[in-house]
Amino acid sequence: MRSGRSAEDIIIEVPLGTVAKNGETFEKEFEILEDGQEVVWLKGGRGGQGNTHFKTSTKQAPHYAQPGEEGSEGWKILELKVLADVGLVGFPNAGKSTLLSVVSAAKPEIANYPFTTLVPNLGVVSYRDDRSFIMADIPGIIEGAHEGKGLGVRFLRHIERNSCLLFMIPADSDDIKKEYKILAKELKLYNKELVNKPRIIGISKSDLLDDELKKMLAKELPKKIPHVFFSALANENIMELKDKLWKMMND
């Protein structure tokens, strides 16, 4: 007259953009991309049935029952890839966190030393006519990041999920053109598909430059990639930057 009790559901709530992988083969098993999406990842134990469950009109007292079943086990990996409209790409201290703090309500840690940002920060950026978009401050990339140098692939993966990229290079960089090439190369070596992702070059801290210097630097930048000189602290050309990003997202 008994029946076994099934195991209770164990529900793990995860952010949108989470990738579930097999912990031994590292193969992707599914992604959580929609609010409320549910996936049965591992089946739990199922309760058995007592002998009366198998009773029939001709066999009123069966001498067998159904044993319960064990739940399945396995090593699994949950990996988050941030979902955003615009991803900020740059070396440490390029001013990414400062920009995010100025254009959104996000409050990332800001300091004058490398790798201040250790986790991606998201902010909602207000735009014209009550429109908005999501901006992600990705921790700084250095040369060799695709091989794990610095904070490496822990953060390169977040760039995959952004609609477009803002390459940020500070105006006081020793070689703006070279810095852009290093950043672009690291993305390509990590994932070739990132080469085709829409991008804009943003020269931050441009309040340090006069108009003549800006013209000289603009000639060194790639011709086919739009660029904008801006300063987050001085609030210089911030709306122009938003306009270019909005146009790129909607194109």
Sequence and secondary structure as in RCSB ss.txt:
>XXXX:A:sequence
MRSGRSAEDIIIEVPLGTVAKNGETFEKEFEILEDGQEVVWLKGGRGGQGNTHFKTSTKQAPHYAQPGEEGSEGW
KILELKVLADVGLVGFPNAGKSTLLSVVSAAKPEIANYPFTTLVPNLGVVSYRDDRSFIMADIPGIIEGAHEGKG
LGVRFLRHIERNSCLLFMIPADSDDIKKEYKILAKELKLYNKELVNKPRIIGISKSDLLDDELKKMLAKELPKKI
PHVFFSALANENIMELKDKLWKMMND
>XXXX:A:secstr
  B            TTEEEEETTT  EEEEE STT     S   B  B GGGG  SS SS S  B  B      
EEEEE   EEEEEE STTSSHHHHHHHHSS      SSTT   S EEEEEE GGG EEEEEE     TTGGGT T
TTHHHHHHHTTEEEEEEEEETT S HHHHHHHHHHHHHHH GGGGGS EEEEEE GGGS HHHHHHHHHHS TTS
 EEE BTTTTBSHHHHHHHHHHHHH 
